[in-house]
């Protein structure tokens, strides 16, 4: 078993669906980009009404929707996912639309007169745009969009950096706290053990060679170190 281990589930998965193996990486941006790629594929193949449109805009003309108060365009190169990240971040904000445009949509790029990728524009009228920000800086784009939310009396959207938040929860020590960071609950260990035996081992039809040696070492380690007797443990 390799860590971190993540599985991706489509909307409304079947009860026997164990998900799709997700890319393993300790690089957060790699994980984000891969998730966006999978969300895009899901959006193409299913109807996901809860997720804003993260597909690249392929038309030339941009017409304002009367249901939206503000409409923004982010034009970027195909290998960058900044536009999709911001679309997902601002998706809960009603009446605000962010459109992703790729640089190879040359006709629209010519209308925008883009010189730097990525660039953020406000759609002022049908096919009339105002350049707001350029450069690969998500914080700058977020702050710029929030300023325009304030101009129409909308509450600025507060982004929660989940990575920083989790880090603070895990590693920021409270002087008055007696919590033991080394505490691990037996039920969590048993659930992890159950998953590893059912999915990582039983999913293989043949185990031999180095895989068999690794399995033997794994079982020997469990027998020696698991906090309750593994010999009598029944995995339901």
Secondary structure, 3 states (H helix, E strand, C coil): CCCCCCEECCCCCCCCCCCEECCCCCCHHHHHHHHHHHHHHHHHHCCCCCCCCCCCCCCCCCCCCCCCCEEEEEEECCCCCHHHHHHHHHCCCCCEEEEEEECCCHHHHHHHCCCCCCEEEEEEECCEEEEEEECCCHHHHHHHHHHHHHHCCCCCCCCCCHHHHHHHHHHCCCCCCCCCCCCCCHHHHHHHHHHHHHHHHCCCCCCCHHHHHHHHHHHHHHHHHCCCCCCCCCCC
